[in-house]
Structure formats: structure tokens, C-alpha cells
Amino acid sequence: MSINLEKGQTIDLSKDKGLKSLEFGLGWSEAEKNKEAKGFWGKMKNALSGGEIDLDASILMTGPDGKALDTVYFGKMKSSCCSIIHGGDDRAGGGEGDNETIKVDLSMIPETIDHLVLTVNSFSGEKFSELKSAYGRINDDSGKEHARYTLTEMGAYTALVVGVASRKGSNWSFKAVGKLCDGRTVSQLKSVAKDIVREVR
């Protein structure tokens, strides 16, 4: 049975002893009022961007101090240790199912990595206030959903830290963070991720 996570809630990923790998799925839909171009500049913007909000899911792999040691995103779709693989960039959003997915093999994560920070950023610069809905969820390797976090706060920001998976010994947990911030690329979120890791340690 899937768990509906609240902001700040933590779940133990090690309760399911067979969970050696997982998939982070992210989905979003654009608010109806933003789908129609308004005025000359609105039409120009739609023409250049395809008329849709382009969100990008990423994972920052950090050490115990929160410093990013590796990053997986649409421009680098596999971690250096091959434990994390990005499913590809969805430039439109909406539709059925997850818009972007990132697969993680927990058994292959190097010992130098203590935290996986899951982020979403608006590469095209649109604000999260232009979204109707957004969520992040955790699936096992068969696609079964274990937990879901639905974003309840929308604001004039271009990035979101969805949550953090943290390791203590051989056990992994996931905390729903839901922190809105600014950053059109994942590299611009490194300092925010570092601060969040320090809070969850």
C-alpha cells in the first residue's frame, strides 16, 4: 500500500528488505489559464518554448557534509558509478503517468555518498505558480508505488527540492522536503541542497 507523504515526513526504505533498487517518478501539469498565449510576447514565448513548461528532474549525490560529488540530469544521464540512470527529458509535461523518471540501484551507491537530493527545476524559467499540480513518487523496480509526495504549495519560484534519500549504515530513508527555491539549472541548486542535507543529518 502506497504512503501519502506530508511535507517533512520521513519513511524507512529499508523496511522492505527486497528493495535494492527504486525509481523516482515525477509528474506535473500546467494550469489551464497558462495554456493560452496572451498578447504578442505570450505568443512569442509559446513559439520558442513549444507552449509548455519544461521541468527537469535531477539528483545531486552528496557526501555527509552535503557537498555534491556527482549529478544526474538530462545533460548527464548516468552517474559516474552507474548506480543512477535518468530516463530522459520530457519537455512538455502533463499526460498520464510520470513525466520523468530516475532509476537508482541502492546496492551500487559508493560509500562516499550519503545523500541523494531529488530536485526539479524550470529550465525555461516559468514559475511553479503556473502549474496546476506536481508530485514525486517512489516506485520499486517492478513499478509498484511505495510512497508519493504531492506538492501543495505553488509559488513564484523556478525550482523545487522534492526530497532527500539518506543512508545510515546499510539502511536508507527518504524525507519529503518540498522546498521551493530559485534555479533554472541543477548546478544552481547545489548550495540549497547542501543546506538541506545539513538539516536532515
FIKOLLO-493462 format. One record per residue: residue number from 1; chain; y, z, x of N, C-alpha, C in turn. Coordinates in Angstrom, 3 decimals. Each point is the difference from the previous one (the first is absolute). Example, Ala and Ser with C-alpha at 12.3 -4.5 7.8 and 13.67 -1.06 7.14 Angstrom:
{site 1, "A", {-5.690, 7.800, 13.190}, {1.190, 0.000, -0.890}, {1.200, 0.000, 0.900}}
{site 2, "A", {1.050, -0.720, -0.350}, {1.190, 0.060, 0.820}, {1.090, 0.730, -0.770}}
This chain:
{site 1, "A", {-1.196, 0.000, 0.841}, {1.196, 0.000, -0.841}, {1.249, 0.000, 0.878}}
{site 2, "A", {0.920, -0.897, -0.274}, {1.201, -0.124, 0.810}, {0.969, 1.156, -0.272}}
{site 3, "A", {0.720, 0.404, 1.049}, {0.989, 1.070, -0.100}, {1.396, -0.612, -0.082}}
{site 4, "A", {0.787, 0.438, -0.967}, {1.398, -0.416, -0.088}, {0.846, 0.977, 0.808}}
{site 5, "A", {0.462, -0.457, 1.148}, {0.738, 0.869, 0.901}, {1.446, 0.171, -0.445}}
{site 6, "A", {0.511, 1.193, 0.210}, {1.411, 0.274, -0.195}, {0.677, 0.055, 1.361}}
{site 7, "A", {1.302, -0.214, 0.007}, {0.758, 0.040, 1.244}, {-0.194, 1.346, 0.695}}
{site 8, "A", {-0.391, -0.048, 1.274}, {-0.232, 1.210, 0.769}, {-1.433, 0.500, -0.029}}
{site 9, "A", {-0.836, -0.582, -0.860}, {-1.389, 0.438, -0.129}, {-0.860, -0.568, 1.118}}
{site 10, "A", {-0.965, 0.805, 0.458}, {-0.914, -0.408, 1.068}, {-1.431, 0.031, -0.510}}
{site 11, "A", {-0.784, -1.008, 0.371}, {-1.422, -0.019, -0.344}, {-0.830, -0.098, 1.275}}
{site 12, "A", {-1.192, 0.553, -0.052}, {-0.923, -0.027, 1.127}, {-0.852, -1.259, -0.090}}
{site 13, "A", {0.141, -0.884, 0.971}, {-0.788, -1.231, 0.007}, {-1.403, 0.227, 0.536}}
{site 14, "A", {-0.261, 1.173, 0.558}, {-1.295, 0.277, 0.613}, {-0.992, 0.610, -0.973}}
{site 15, "A", {0.433, 0.279, -1.241}, {-0.929, 0.556, -0.986}, {-1.127, -0.968, -0.295}}
{site 16, "A", {0.349, -1.289, 0.010}, {-1.021, -1.030, -0.174}, {-0.535, -0.333, 1.382}}
{site 17, "A", {-1.150, 0.552, 0.352}, {-0.541, -0.147, 1.353}, {-0.318, -1.445, 0.355}}
{site 18, "A", {-0.159, -0.842, -1.020}, {-0.307, -1.398, 0.280}, {1.234, -0.852, 0.220}}
{site 19, "A", {1.188, 0.604, -0.105}, {1.238, -0.756, 0.125}, {0.356, -0.170, 1.476}}
{site 20, "A", {-0.521, -1.053, 0.604}, {0.285, -0.308, 1.399}, {1.112, -1.027, 0.133}}
{site 21, "A", {0.196, -0.760, -1.050}, {1.078, -0.986, 0.004}, {0.658, -0.003, -1.377}}
{site 22, "A", {1.244, -0.416, -0.038}, {0.736, -0.021, -1.256}, {0.989, -1.154, -0.004}}
{site 23, "A", {0.596, -0.197, -1.147}, {0.983, -1.060, -0.173}, {1.218, 0.570, -0.716}}
{site 24, "A", {1.162, -0.214, 0.591}, {1.247, 0.332, -0.676}, {0.453, -1.222, -0.786}}
{site 25, "A", {0.170, 0.157, -1.301}, {0.492, -1.093, -0.830}, {1.376, 0.340, -0.537}}
{site 26, "A", {0.892, -0.979, 0.025}, {1.352, 0.204, -0.509}, {0.362, -1.083, -0.994}}
{site 27, "A", {0.668, 0.405, -1.081}, {0.401, -0.964, -1.017}, {1.378, 0.312, -0.537}}
{site 28, "A", {0.680, -1.025, -0.475}, {1.343, 0.181, -0.553}, {0.318, -1.131, -0.959}}
{site 29, "A", {0.930, 0.252, -0.884}, {0.475, -1.042, -0.908}, {1.508, 0.115, -0.120}}
{site 30, "A", {0.631, -1.146, -0.176}, {1.454, -0.071, -0.055}, {0.491, 0.281, -1.411}}
{site 31, "A", {1.113, 0.696, -0.100}, {0.600, 0.261, -1.307}, {0.398, -1.309, -0.662}}
{site 32, "A", {-0.190, -0.089, -1.309}, {0.270, -1.236, -0.732}, {1.440, -0.469, 0.160}}
{site 33, "A", {0.936, 0.929, 0.031}, {1.412, -0.377, 0.057}, {0.375, -0.675, 1.311}}
{site 34, "A", {-0.874, 0.143, 1.028}, {0.321, -0.600, 1.290}, {-0.656, -1.358, 0.193}}
{site 35, "A", {-0.808, -0.428, -0.969}, {-0.736, -1.247, 0.170}, {0.856, -1.228, -0.262}}
{site 36, "A", {1.100, 0.195, -0.739}, {0.881, -1.125, -0.274}, {1.194, 0.041, 0.938}}
{site 37, "A", {0.250, -1.110, 0.651}, {1.134, -0.066, 0.920}, {1.306, 0.110, -0.768}}
{site 38, "A", {0.945, 0.725, 0.563}, {1.294, 0.180, -0.638}, {1.089, -0.600, 0.887}}
{site 39, "A", {0.668, -1.013, -0.498}, {1.102, -0.585, 0.739}, {-0.452, -0.859, 1.162}}
{site 40, "A", {0.978, -0.543, 0.700}, {-0.275, -0.911, 1.113}, {-0.791, 0.681, 1.110}}
{site 41, "A", {0.454, 1.196, 0.411}, {-0.663, 0.674, 1.112}, {-1.395, 0.476, -0.385}}
{site 42, "A", {-0.185, 0.386, -1.259}, {-1.330, 0.384, -0.442}, {-0.970, -1.160, 0.064}}
{site 43, "A", {0.469, -1.182, -0.410}, {-0.849, -1.185, 0.053}, {-0.287, -0.416, 1.441}}
{site 44, "A", {1.004, 0.127, 0.863}, {-0.205, -0.311, 1.411}, {-1.026, 0.945, 0.618}}
{site 45, "A", {0.108, 1.270, -0.350}, {-0.934, 1.001, 0.517}, {-1.421, -0.298, -0.444}}
{site 46, "A", {-0.173, -0.350, -1.264}, {-1.317, -0.340, -0.513}, {-0.552, -1.246, 0.665}}
{site 47, "A", {0.865, -0.956, 0.250}, {-0.439, -1.240, 0.638}, {-0.494, 0.259, 1.410}}
{site 48, "A", {0.676, 0.897, 0.708}, {-0.362, 0.285, 1.385}, {-1.214, 0.913, 0.108}}
{site 49, "A", {-0.139, 0.938, -0.934}, {-1.078, 0.986, 0.089}, {-1.204, -0.346, -0.850}}
{site 50, "A", {0.094, -1.067, -0.808}, {-1.086, -0.321, -0.911}, {0.129, 0.731, -1.313}}
{site 51, "A", {1.083, 0.784, -0.156}, {0.259, 0.673, -1.265}, {-0.763, 1.289, -0.193}}
{site 52, "A", {-0.695, 0.472, 1.018}, {-0.789, 1.210, -0.123}, {0.362, 0.986, 1.103}}
{site 53, "A", {-0.277, 1.280, -0.253}, {0.219, 1.032, 1.004}, {-1.174, -0.008, 0.973}}
{site 54, "A", {0.302, -0.110, 1.282}, {-1.025, -0.062, 1.039}, {-0.148, 1.367, 0.648}}
{site 55, "A", {-1.036, 0.743, -0.386}, {-0.290, 1.289, 0.612}, {-1.143, -0.152, 0.990}}
{site 56, "A", {0.049, 0.780, 1.064}, {-1.013, -0.076, 1.048}, {-0.597, 1.375, 0.260}}
{site 57, "A", {-1.329, 0.088, -0.061}, {-0.709, 1.243, 0.286}, {-0.351, 0.062, 1.480}}
{site 58, "A", {0.111, 1.186, 0.575}, {-0.275, 0.180, 1.425}, {-0.603, 1.374, 0.244}}
{site 59, "A", {-0.632, 0.152, 1.164}, {-0.484, 1.303, 0.446}, {0.494, 0.250, 1.413}}
{site 60, "A", {0.625, 1.158, 0.196}, {0.388, 0.465, 1.327}, {-1.061, 0.987, 0.465}}
{site 61, "A", {-0.635, -0.283, 1.126}, {-1.008, 0.879, 0.579}, {0.705, 0.894, 1.015}}
{site 62, "A", {0.000, 1.308, -0.259}, {0.770, 0.897, 0.860}, {-0.876, 1.054, 0.670}}
{site 63, "A", {0.541, 0.543, 1.092}, {-0.620, 1.131, 0.656}, {0.375, 1.281, -0.715}}
{site 64, "A", {-0.387, 1.158, 0.538}, {0.281, 1.275, -0.665}, {1.486, 0.302, -0.145}}
{site 65, "A", {0.834, -0.600, 0.868}, {1.441, 0.240, -0.059}, {0.733, -0.969, -0.920}}
{site 66, "A", {-0.731, -0.931, -0.613}, {0.607, -0.956, -0.914}, {0.471, -1.282, 0.649}}
{site 67, "A", {-0.116, -0.102, 1.311}, {0.419, -1.223, 0.685}, {-0.978, -1.127, -0.309}}
{site 68, "A", {0.539, -1.147, -0.426}, {-0.843, -1.146, -0.348}, {-0.612, -0.611, 1.254}}
{site 69, "A", {-1.329, -0.066, 0.038}, {-0.719, -0.576, 1.127}, {-0.489, -1.410, -0.300}}
{site 70, "A", {-0.090, -0.335, -1.273}, {-0.402, -1.342, -0.415}, {0.481, -0.205, -1.434}}
{site 71, "A", {0.170, -1.251, -0.374}, {0.479, -0.333, -1.340}, {-0.768, -1.192, -0.542}}
{site 72, "A", {-0.381, 0.075, -1.267}, {-0.672, -1.112, -0.669}, {0.872, -0.436, -1.172}}
{site 73, "A", {0.362, -1.274, -0.009}, {0.840, -0.561, -1.060}, {-0.255, -1.502, -0.055}}
{site 74, "A", {0.765, -0.737, -0.810}, {-0.296, -1.424, -0.170}, {0.167, -0.796, 1.284}}
{site 75, "A", {0.787, 0.521, 0.953}, {0.190, -0.694, 1.272}, {-1.023, 0.376, 1.051}}
{site 76, "A", {-0.757, 1.064, -0.215}, {-1.084, 0.443, 0.889}, {-1.080, 0.570, -0.902}}
{site 77, "A", {-0.905, -0.846, -0.420}, {-0.897, 0.326, -1.099}, {-1.248, 0.776, 0.401}}
{site 78, "A", {-0.127, 0.329, 1.274}, {-1.137, 0.797, 0.452}, {0.476, 0.970, 1.072}}
{site 79, "A", {-0.456, 1.254, -0.097}, {0.372, 0.981, 1.015}, {-0.666, -0.350, 1.323}}
{site 80, "A", {0.532, 0.522, 1.087}, {-0.537, -0.306, 1.327}, {-1.439, 0.464, 0.151}}
{site 81, "A", {-0.371, 1.060, -0.736}, {-1.364, 0.526, 0.056}, {-0.907, -0.640, -1.044}}
{site 82, "A", {0.554, -0.910, -0.801}, {-0.730, -0.739, -1.050}, {-0.473, 0.888, -1.153}}
{site 83, "A", {0.553, 1.204, -0.123}, {-0.420, 0.906, -1.074}, {0.748, -0.237, -1.304}}
{site 84, "A", {1.149, -0.681, 0.074}, {0.830, -0.236, -1.180}, {0.307, -1.487, -0.113}}
{site 85, "A", {-0.230, -0.563, -1.188}, {0.214, -1.431, -0.220}, {0.843, -0.208, -1.255}}
{site 86, "A", {1.078, -0.739, 0.155}, {0.903, -0.324, -1.111}, {-0.557, -1.185, -0.776}}
{site 87, "A", {0.080, 0.064, -1.333}, {-0.549, -1.058, -0.843}, {0.903, -1.200, -0.189}}
{site 88, "A", {1.229, 0.045, 0.538}, {0.902, -1.138, -0.131}, {1.230, 0.318, -0.816}}
{site 89, "A", {1.016, -0.827, 0.141}, {1.303, 0.219, -0.620}, {0.078, -0.665, -1.367}}
{site 90, "A", {0.306, 0.800, -1.025}, {0.249, -0.513, -1.345}, {1.508, -0.031, -0.204}}
{site 91, "A", {0.565, -1.188, -0.117}, {1.457, -0.118, -0.082}, {0.539, 0.029, -1.420}}
{site 92, "A", {-0.873, 0.132, -0.974}, {0.457, -0.059, -1.393}, {-0.130, 1.327, -0.731}}
{site 93, "A", {-1.129, 0.706, 0.164}, {-0.232, 1.220, -0.758}, {-0.417, -0.323, -1.425}}
{site 94, "A", {-0.174, 1.058, -0.798}, {-0.411, -0.196, -1.386}, {-1.443, -0.452, -0.094}}
{site 95, "A", {-0.411, -0.430, -1.192}, {-1.360, -0.457, -0.205}, {-0.973, 1.159, -0.114}}
{site 96, "A", {-1.282, -0.334, -0.100}, {-1.042, 1.003, -0.150}, {-0.477, 0.480, 1.364}}
{site 97, "A", {-0.343, 1.290, 0.075}, {-0.569, 0.543, 1.220}, {1.034, 0.272, 1.076}}
{site 98, "A", {-0.501, 0.342, 1.192}, {0.868, 0.338, 1.120}, {0.693, -1.243, 0.538}}
{site 99, "A", {1.263, 0.163, 0.372}, {0.737, -1.104, 0.609}, {-0.294, -0.113, 1.492}}
{site 100, "A", {-0.163, 1.136, 0.660}, {-0.360, -0.009, 1.414}, {-1.012, 1.103, 0.263}}
{site 101, "A", {-0.902, -0.252, 0.938}, {-1.025, 0.973, 0.355}, {-0.085, 0.142, 1.514}}
{site 102, "A", {-0.377, 1.194, 0.433}, {-0.223, 0.274, 1.418}, {-1.300, 0.784, 0.114}}
{site 103, "A", {-0.961, -0.540, 0.736}, {-1.296, 0.653, 0.164}, {-0.019, 0.843, 1.274}}
{site 104, "A", {-0.609, 1.184, -0.118}, {-0.031, 0.949, 1.111}, {-1.430, 0.477, 0.221}}
{site 105, "A", {-0.493, -0.146, 1.226}, {-1.298, 0.550, 0.389}, {0.268, 1.315, 0.722}}
{site 106, "A", {-0.177, 1.105, -0.694}, {0.325, 1.308, 0.555}, {-0.817, 0.327, 1.239}}
{site 107, "A", {-1.218, -0.511, 0.069}, {-0.876, 0.306, 1.133}, {0.460, -0.662, 1.289}}
{site 108, "A", {0.885, -0.994, -0.103}, {0.469, -0.728, 1.177}, {1.403, 0.415, 0.451}}
{site 109, "A", {0.626, 0.928, -0.721}, {1.339, 0.443, 0.377}, {-0.073, 0.761, 1.328}}
{site 110, "A", {0.769, -0.387, 1.011}, {-0.032, 0.698, 1.298}, {0.412, 1.465, -0.124}}
{site 111, "A", {-0.488, 0.831, 0.908}, {0.313, 1.427, -0.032}, {1.478, 0.277, 0.234}}
{site 112, "A", {0.708, -0.964, 0.572}, {1.437, 0.172, 0.250}, {0.826, -0.117, -1.280}}
{site 113, "A", {-0.627, -0.501, -1.068}, {0.695, -0.185, -1.280}, {-0.337, 1.143, -0.946}}
{site 114, "A", {1.024, 0.709, -0.460}, {-0.193, 1.112, -0.933}, {0.501, -0.298, -1.406}}
{site 115, "A", {0.895, -0.983, -0.127}, {0.609, -0.274, -1.300}, {0.132, -1.503, -0.242}}
{site 116, "A", {-0.201, -0.388, -1.257}, {0.223, -1.373, -0.452}, {1.063, 0.060, -1.092}}
{site 117, "A", {1.172, -0.544, 0.286}, {1.118, 0.062, -0.937}, {0.082, -1.318, -0.760}}
{site 118, "A", {-0.212, 0.067, -1.303}, {-0.009, -1.189, -0.854}, {1.399, -0.242, -0.556}}
{site 119, "A", {0.556, -1.174, 0.288}, {1.371, -0.311, -0.415}, {0.069, -1.324, -0.752}}
{site 120, "A", {1.091, -0.165, -0.738}, {0.326, -1.270, -0.655}, {1.482, -0.255, 0.233}}
{site 121, "A", {0.338, -1.207, 0.409}, {1.413, -0.328, 0.192}, {0.331, -1.332, -0.658}}
{site 122, "A", {1.262, -0.142, -0.382}, {0.486, -1.227, -0.625}, {0.587, -0.893, 1.077}}
{site 123, "A", {-0.807, -0.927, 0.478}, {0.427, -0.880, 1.083}, {1.198, -0.848, -0.409}}
{site 124, "A", {0.048, -0.368, -1.275}, {1.082, -0.857, -0.488}, {1.248, 0.789, -0.386}}
{site 125, "A", {-0.078, 1.340, 0.074}, {1.183, 0.827, -0.202}, {0.267, 0.463, -1.415}}
{site 126, "A", {-0.844, -0.381, -0.972}, {0.186, 0.498, -1.365}, {-0.277, 1.506, -0.044}}
{site 127, "A", {0.587, 0.662, -0.971}, {-0.137, 1.445, -0.128}, {-1.188, 0.355, -0.893}}
{site 128, "A", {-0.542, 1.191, 0.206}, {-1.095, 0.471, -0.838}, {0.457, 0.232, -1.436}}
{site 129, "A", {1.293, 0.134, -0.206}, {0.524, 0.141, -1.356}, {-0.205, -1.269, -0.821}}
{site 130, "A", {-0.333, -1.114, 0.671}, {-0.248, -1.262, -0.689}, {-1.461, -0.146, -0.428}}
{site 131, "A", {-0.810, 1.028, 0.282}, {-1.412, -0.032, -0.374}, {-0.232, 0.683, -1.337}}
{site 132, "A", {-0.984, -0.494, -0.712}, {-0.434, 0.638, -1.241}, {-0.976, 1.122, 0.311}}
{site 133, "A", {-0.891, -0.247, 0.956}, {-1.005, 0.990, 0.364}, {-0.526, -0.278, 1.400}}
{site 134, "A", {-0.589, 1.030, 0.604}, {-0.623, -0.146, 1.316}, {-1.027, 1.114, 0.169}}
{site 135, "A", {-1.087, -0.292, 0.707}, {-1.040, 1.003, 0.217}, {-0.707, -0.245, 1.333}}
{site 136, "A", {-0.662, 1.044, 0.469}, {-0.905, -0.108, 1.132}, {-1.303, 0.666, -0.391}}
{site 137, "A", {-1.109, -0.542, 0.436}, {-1.280, 0.615, -0.348}, {-0.969, -0.079, 1.166}}
{site 138, "A", {-1.028, 0.858, -0.055}, {-1.029, 0.053, 1.031}, {-1.319, -0.409, -0.623}}
{site 139, "A", {-0.625, -1.031, 0.568}, {-1.303, -0.476, -0.462}, {-1.035, 0.208, 1.100}}
{site 140, "A", {-1.271, 0.151, -0.395}, {-1.044, 0.003, 1.019}, {-0.357, -1.443, 0.335}}
{site 141, "A", {-0.968, -0.190, 0.906}, {-0.297, -1.359, 0.465}, {-0.665, -0.871, -1.059}}
{site 142, "A", {-0.394, 0.610, -1.133}, {-0.561, -0.792, -1.096}, {1.071, -0.386, -1.019}}
{site 143, "A", {1.225, 0.492, 0.214}, {1.089, -0.294, -0.920}, {0.227, 1.070, -1.053}}
{site 144, "A", {-0.836, 1.054, 0.002}, {0.157, 1.088, -0.965}, {1.235, 0.822, 0.341}}
{site 145, "A", {0.829, 0.248, -1.013}, {1.237, 0.751, 0.214}, {-0.279, 1.499, 0.087}}
{site 146, "A", {0.519, 0.625, 1.063}, {-0.148, 1.445, 0.173}, {1.251, 0.755, -0.431}}
{site 147, "A", {1.168, -0.571, 0.277}, {1.253, 0.671, -0.339}, {1.107, -1.027, -0.157}}
{site 148, "A", {0.998, 0.358, -0.805}, {1.134, -0.892, -0.243}, {1.282, 0.830, -0.052}}
{site 149, "A", {1.041, -0.558, 0.625}, {1.319, 0.618, -0.080}, {0.966, -1.018, -0.583}}
{site 150, "A", {0.600, 0.340, -1.135}, {0.958, -0.882, -0.662}, {1.416, 0.479, 0.293}}
{site 151, "A", {0.822, -0.906, 0.490}, {1.383, 0.345, 0.314}, {0.774, 0.223, -1.293}}
{site 152, "A", {0.600, 1.165, -0.135}, {0.746, 0.334, -1.215}, {1.509, -0.044, 0.216}}
{site 153, "A", {0.428, -0.073, 1.259}, {1.424, -0.039, 0.308}, {0.358, -1.356, 0.595}}
{site 154, "A", {0.931, -0.691, -0.613}, {0.501, -1.269, 0.521}, {1.463, 0.195, 0.387}}
{site 155, "A", {0.405, -0.573, 1.098}, {1.381, 0.167, 0.424}, {0.465, -1.173, 0.835}}
{site 156, "A", {1.245, 0.067, 0.431}, {0.611, -1.095, 0.764}, {-0.393, 0.088, 1.469}}
{site 157, "A", {-1.305, -0.107, 0.247}, {-0.546, 0.066, 1.351}, {-0.870, -1.228, 0.252}}
{site 158, "A", {-0.240, -0.286, 1.275}, {-0.787, -1.181, 0.357}, {-1.361, 0.339, 0.599}}
{site 159, "A", {-0.359, 1.278, 0.027}, {-1.291, 0.373, 0.585}, {-0.551, 1.257, -0.660}}
{site 160, "A", {-1.297, 0.180, 0.170}, {-0.693, 1.143, -0.581}, {-1.135, 0.424, 0.917}}
{site 161, "A", {-0.068, 1.294, 0.295}, {-1.184, 0.558, 0.654}, {-0.914, 0.487, -1.117}}
{site 162, "A", {-1.104, -0.704, -0.194}, {-0.911, 0.308, -1.107}, {-0.734, 1.307, 0.254}}
{site 163, "A", {-0.571, 0.129, 1.198}, {-0.760, 1.194, 0.320}, {-0.475, 0.003, 1.433}}
{site 164, "A", {-0.683, 1.087, 0.366}, {-0.487, 0.174, 1.365}, {-1.451, 0.463, -0.031}}
{site 165, "A", {-0.862, -0.720, 0.715}, {-1.373, 0.445, 0.227}, {-0.022, 0.736, 1.333}}
{site 166, "A", {-0.523, 1.223, 0.003}, {0.025, 0.830, 1.203}, {-1.401, 0.478, 0.347}}
{site 167, "A", {-0.237, 0.127, 1.314}, {-1.313, 0.437, 0.477}, {0.101, 1.382, 0.639}}
{site 168, "A", {-0.946, 0.859, -0.373}, {-0.184, 1.279, 0.669}, {-1.469, 0.106, 0.363}}
{site 169, "A", {-0.281, -0.106, 1.286}, {-1.385, -0.062, 0.436}, {-0.618, -1.303, -0.463}}
{site 170, "A", {-1.071, 0.090, -0.765}, {-0.656, -1.201, -0.527}, {0.350, -0.250, -1.464}}
{site 171, "A", {0.875, 0.820, -0.553}, {0.353, -0.107, -1.415}, {1.342, -0.694, -0.200}}
{site 172, "A", {0.066, -0.818, -1.045}, {1.223, -0.710, -0.348}, {0.500, 0.453, -1.370}}
{site 173, "A", {1.318, 0.066, -0.140}, {0.626, 0.299, -1.286}, {1.128, -0.997, -0.230}}
{site 174, "A", {0.468, -0.087, -1.241}, {1.108, -0.897, -0.326}, {1.016, 0.754, -0.830}}
{site 175, "A", {1.266, -0.094, 0.409}, {1.088, 0.637, -0.740}, {0.901, -1.066, -0.601}}
{site 176, "A", {0.246, 0.093, -1.306}, {0.934, -0.905, -0.664}, {1.418, 0.456, 0.329}}
{site 177, "A", {0.773, -0.861, 0.656}, {1.344, 0.371, 0.450}, {1.073, -0.527, -0.952}}
{site 178, "A", {-0.015, -1.296, -0.266}, {0.955, -0.592, -0.933}, {1.452, 0.131, 0.417}}
{site 179, "A", {0.269, -0.163, 1.295}, {1.374, 0.131, 0.500}, {0.685, -1.362, 0.049}}
{site 180, "A", {1.060, -0.155, -0.771}, {0.812, -1.210, 0.035}, {0.971, 0.074, 1.171}}
{site 181, "A", {0.175, -1.117, 0.690}, {0.887, -0.052, 1.157}, {0.462, -1.442, 0.182}}
{site 182, "A", {0.672, -0.276, 1.089}, {0.481, -1.350, 0.263}, {-0.655, -0.575, 1.246}}
{site 183, "A", {-0.347, -1.277, -0.074}, {-0.620, -0.698, 1.115}, {-0.673, -1.258, -0.496}}
{site 184, "A", {0.449, -1.136, 0.488}, {-0.569, -1.273, -0.459}, {-1.224, -0.412, 0.801}}
{site 185, "A", {-0.228, 0.666, 1.142}, {-1.188, -0.264, 0.811}, {-0.684, 1.324, 0.316}}
{site 186, "A", {-1.280, -0.053, 0.313}, {-0.740, 1.229, 0.281}, {0.506, 0.677, 1.265}}
{site 187, "A", {0.501, -0.770, 0.958}, {0.520, 0.599, 1.233}, {1.199, 0.901, -0.272}}
{site 188, "A", {0.734, -0.297, -1.077}, {1.158, 0.813, -0.366}, {-0.399, 1.309, -0.678}}
{site 189, "A", {-1.296, 0.173, -0.266}, {-0.483, 1.204, -0.680}, {-0.669, 0.985, 0.952}}
{site 190, "A", {-0.003, -0.301, 1.288}, {-0.709, 0.852, 0.960}, {0.572, 1.409, 0.063}}
{site 191, "A", {1.312, 0.129, -0.026}, {0.603, 1.333, 0.083}, {-0.271, 0.804, -1.269}}
{site 192, "A", {0.022, -0.674, -1.156}, {-0.312, 0.674, -1.267}, {-1.452, 0.469, 0.003}}
{site 193, "A", {-0.898, -0.869, 0.461}, {-1.420, 0.349, 0.068}, {-0.221, 1.195, 0.925}}
{site 194, "A", {0.714, 0.019, 1.103}, {-0.132, 1.105, 0.954}, {0.410, 1.320, -0.634}}
{site 195, "A", {1.101, -0.007, -0.733}, {0.467, 1.220, -0.672}, {-1.002, 0.472, -1.049}}
{site 196, "A", {-0.582, -0.939, -0.736}, {-0.957, 0.356, -1.047}, {-1.267, 0.591, 0.596}}
{site 197, "A", {-0.479, -0.575, 1.096}, {-1.195, 0.528, 0.665}, {0.242, 1.435, 0.461}}
{site 198, "A", {1.173, 0.264, 0.510}, {0.321, 1.360, 0.438}, {-0.035, 0.985, -1.158}}
{site 199, "A", {0.332, -0.472, -1.197}, {-0.005, 0.861, -1.181}, {-1.412, 0.295, -0.494}}
{site 200, "A", {-0.925, -0.943, 0.194}, {-1.353, 0.173, -0.544}, {-0.960, 0.623, 0.999}}
{site 201, "A", {0.413, 0.168, 1.243}, {-0.900, 0.565, 1.007}, {-0.400, 1.424, -0.354}}
